[in-house]
């Protein structure tokens, strides 16, 4: 677990952009199982090399005509129960932090693992997501 004061700005970065922070397994289950339309789930993390570009990329991606109907986030190393539950819905992909999952009517349709994010620019991440939004949202 990371100290709350360390992760607060990173968590707030997505929450202030319109993401709902899920902190329990029950919230994750309810959100994914009851979603209709498109849902974006972002696994946030403290990793500067990947999450440092992931957060701006995700925020840039939602400045678009076509966006997911619902935006949620869980924080790796902080919201342990919620992250573990969300990762069950990401199978067959292995655990990855950060990562980004797009669901359509409760089914996983697009997934970016850490290795897709790390080394990419915010613009590259945003463009990848915008293409997925066009296809599924």
Order of alpha helices (4+ residues) and beta strands (2+ residues): alpha-beta-alpha-beta-alpha-beta-alpha-beta-beta-alpha-alpha
